[in-house]
Amino acid sequence: MTLLAQHPEVKIIRVQLRQNVVLTQLTPRQWNELESLLEIIDYPKGEALEHQGDHSMEQYFIIEGILKRVVSNSQGKEMILRFAAESEIDTSYAAWRLKTPIPYSIRAVTKVRAAKLSMEQWVHFIENHDSIKNEFEFEIMKLMSEVMGHTITLHLLDAPGRVQRFMRKHPALAERLPKKELASYLNLSPETLSRLKRSGKI
């Protein structure tokens, strides 16, 4: 891992981070304060950034690639809760606030480059900047709503309806996700997803 200020690609990474949904409104002074805390890390496909049950938590700003949140039971069965890509975040903020273990894992679907800092550092930063805290907590509410909507979709919509909803809400991601990952998210087999496409139902 490398601090942002020391990274050989610092100029382009700064531009990319400025496009992040939570960081777009930072003033130069706020940016200088945050930049000194950010580490830049490249994760290979399949790497776990956070493990379900962990108490050590961090805040992630996605620069390149796609992450997923995954929850699993004791038998190893998994459910994907959401995907996140460039300019988005992933976080264990709610668990940190509640002082509970993180209830899901965060993994790299593709190769991922992210900026991160500890949750303690991030919370200290936003507590000193109300506008950023408000923007961040609004984004957290949107993420929670997204996960809730996805869970409801799995129960109420048939297979074509689930796929169509995802294509409508996340058209860019639909083209980039491996078929196996998308099928798993929609609680389908890859074969069923392919059959729906061939039959013209999606």
C-alpha positions as CSV (number, residue, x, y, z in Angstrom):
1,M,0.0,0.0,0.0
2,T,1.1,3.5,-0.8
3,L,0.0,6.9,0.6
4,L,-1.8,8.9,-2.0
5,A,0.8,11.8,-1.9
6,Q,3.6,9.3,-2.6
7,H,1.9,7.3,-5.3
8,P,3.6,7.5,-8.8
9,E,0.2,8.1,-10.4
10,V,-0.9,10.7,-7.8
11,K,-2.1,13.3,-10.3
12,I,-4.6,11.0,-12.2
13,I,-5.7,9.4,-8.9
14,R,-6.5,12.8,-7.5
15,V,-8.7,13.5,-10.5
16,Q,-10.5,10.2,-10.2
17,L,-11.1,10.6,-6.5
18,R,-12.6,14.1,-7.1
19,Q,-15.4,12.3,-9.0
20,N,-16.3,10.1,-6.0
21,V,-19.9,10.6,-4.9
22,V,-18.9,11.6,-1.4
23,L,-15.8,13.7,-2.2
24,T,-17.0,16.0,-5.0
25,Q,-17.7,18.9,-2.7
26,L,-14.5,19.0,-0.7
27,T,-12.7,22.3,-0.4
28,P,-9.0,22.5,-1.1
29,R,-8.3,22.6,2.7
30,Q,-10.5,19.6,3.3
31,W,-8.9,17.7,0.5
32,N,-5.4,18.3,1.8
33,E,-6.5,17.1,5.2
34,L,-8.0,13.9,3.8
35,E,-5.3,13.2,1.3
36,S,-2.7,12.8,4.1
37,L,-4.8,9.8,5.4
38,L,-5.5,8.0,2.2
39,E,-3.7,4.8,1.1
40,I,-3.9,3.5,-2.4
41,I,-4.2,-0.2,-2.8
42,D,-4.6,-2.5,-5.8
43,Y,-6.5,-5.7,-5.2
44,P,-6.5,-8.7,-7.5
45,K,-9.8,-10.3,-8.6
46,G,-11.4,-12.3,-5.8
47,E,-9.5,-10.5,-3.0
48,A,-11.4,-9.9,0.3
49,L,-11.1,-6.4,1.5
50,E,-13.2,-7.0,4.6
51,H,-14.3,-10.3,6.1
52,Q,-17.8,-11.0,7.6
53,G,-17.4,-10.9,11.4
54,D,-14.4,-8.6,11.4
55,H,-14.0,-5.8,14.0
56,S,-11.3,-4.0,12.1
57,M,-13.1,-1.8,9.6
58,E,-12.1,0.6,6.9
59,Q,-13.6,3.1,4.5
60,Y,-13.2,2.6,0.7
61,F,-13.4,4.9,-2.2
62,I,-13.4,3.0,-5.5
63,I,-11.0,4.3,-8.2
64,E,-11.2,1.5,-10.7
65,G,-13.0,-1.9,-10.8
66,I,-16.0,-3.5,-9.1
67,L,-16.6,-4.6,-5.5
68,K,-19.4,-6.7,-4.1
69,R,-20.9,-7.1,-0.6
70,V,-21.5,-10.7,0.2
71,V,-23.2,-12.4,3.2
72,S,-22.7,-16.1,3.9
73,N,-24.2,-18.6,6.4
74,S,-22.4,-21.3,8.4
75,Q,-22.9,-23.8,5.5
76,G,-21.0,-21.5,3.1
77,K,-24.1,-20.4,1.1
78,E,-23.6,-16.9,-0.2
79,M,-25.8,-14.0,-1.2
80,I,-24.6,-10.9,-3.0
81,L,-26.1,-7.8,-1.5
82,R,-24.8,-5.2,-3.9
83,F,-22.1,-4.2,-6.4
84,A,-20.2,-0.9,-6.4
85,A,-17.9,0.5,-9.1
86,E,-15.9,3.7,-9.9
87,S,-16.8,6.9,-8.1
88,E,-18.8,4.9,-5.5
89,I,-17.9,3.8,-2.0
90,D,-18.1,0.7,0.2
91,T,-18.0,0.9,4.0
92,S,-18.6,-0.7,7.3
93,Y,-19.8,2.6,8.9
94,A,-23.0,1.3,10.3
95,A,-21.3,-1.6,12.1
96,W,-18.6,0.7,13.4
97,R,-21.3,3.0,14.8
98,L,-23.2,0.2,16.3
99,K,-20.0,-1.4,17.7
100,T,-20.8,-4.7,16.1
101,P,-18.8,-7.0,13.8
102,I,-19.2,-6.2,10.1
103,P,-22.2,-8.4,8.9
104,Y,-20.9,-9.0,5.4
105,S,-17.7,-9.4,3.4
106,I,-16.4,-7.0,0.8
107,R,-14.6,-8.6,-2.2
108,A,-13.1,-7.6,-5.5
109,V,-15.2,-8.8,-8.5
110,T,-12.6,-7.5,-10.9
111,K,-9.1,-6.0,-10.4
112,V,-9.8,-3.1,-8.1
113,R,-7.9,0.1,-7.2
114,A,-9.2,1.8,-4.1
115,A,-8.3,4.6,-1.7
116,K,-8.9,3.6,1.9
117,L,-8.4,4.8,5.5
118,S,-9.4,3.4,8.8
119,M,-13.0,3.9,10.0
120,E,-11.7,5.7,13.0
121,Q,-9.8,8.2,10.9
122,W,-12.8,8.7,8.5
123,V,-15.3,9.2,11.3
124,H,-12.9,11.7,13.0
125,F,-12.6,13.6,9.6
126,I,-16.4,13.8,8.9
127,E,-17.2,14.8,12.5
128,N,-15.1,17.9,11.8
129,H,-16.9,18.6,8.5
130,D,-20.7,18.6,8.8
131,S,-21.4,19.0,5.1
132,I,-19.3,16.0,4.2
133,K,-20.8,13.9,7.0
134,N,-24.3,14.8,5.8
135,E,-23.5,13.8,2.2
136,F,-21.8,10.6,3.4
137,E,-24.7,9.5,5.6
138,F,-27.2,10.3,2.8
139,E,-25.2,8.0,0.6
140,I,-25.3,5.3,3.3
141,M,-29.1,5.6,3.4
142,K,-29.2,5.1,-0.3
143,L,-27.0,2.0,-0.1
144,M,-29.3,0.5,2.6
145,S,-32.3,1.3,0.5
146,E,-30.7,-0.4,-2.5
147,V,-30.0,-3.5,-0.5
148,M,-33.5,-3.6,0.8
149,G,-34.9,-3.1,-2.7
150,H,-32.8,-5.9,-4.0
151,T,-33.9,-8.3,-1.3
152,I,-37.6,-7.5,-2.0
153,T,-37.0,-8.0,-5.7
154,L,-35.7,-11.5,-5.1
155,H,-39.0,-12.4,-3.4
156,L,-41.5,-10.6,-5.6
157,L,-40.3,-10.7,-9.2
158,D,-39.8,-13.7,-11.5
159,A,-36.5,-14.4,-13.2
160,P,-37.0,-12.2,-16.2
161,G,-38.3,-9.4,-14.0
162,R,-35.2,-9.5,-11.8
163,V,-32.9,-9.3,-14.8
164,Q,-34.9,-6.5,-16.4
165,R,-34.9,-4.5,-13.2
166,F,-31.1,-4.8,-12.9
167,M,-30.6,-3.8,-16.5
168,R,-32.8,-0.8,-16.0
169,K,-31.2,0.4,-12.8
170,H,-27.5,-0.5,-13.6
171,P,-27.1,-0.6,-17.4
172,A,-23.3,0.1,-17.3
173,L,-22.6,-2.6,-14.7
174,A,-24.7,-5.2,-16.6
175,E,-22.2,-5.1,-19.4
176,R,-19.2,-5.4,-17.2
177,L,-20.1,-8.1,-14.6
178,P,-19.1,-11.7,-15.2
179,K,-22.2,-13.7,-16.0
180,K,-21.6,-15.9,-13.0
181,E,-21.6,-12.9,-10.6
182,L,-24.7,-11.3,-12.1
183,A,-26.6,-14.7,-12.1
184,S,-25.6,-15.2,-8.4
185,Y,-26.8,-11.7,-7.5
186,L,-30.2,-12.4,-9.1
187,N,-30.5,-15.8,-7.5
188,L,-30.2,-17.6,-10.9
189,S,-27.9,-20.1,-12.4
190,P,-25.6,-18.9,-15.3
191,E,-27.4,-21.4,-17.5
192,T,-30.8,-19.8,-16.7
193,L,-29.5,-16.3,-17.4
194,S,-28.1,-17.5,-20.8
195,R,-31.4,-19.2,-21.6
196,L,-33.4,-16.1,-20.8
197,K,-31.2,-14.1,-23.1
198,R,-31.4,-16.6,-26.0
199,S,-35.2,-16.8,-25.7
200,G,-35.5,-13.0,-25.9
201,K,-37.2,-12.7,-22.5
202,I,-34.6,-10.2,-21.3
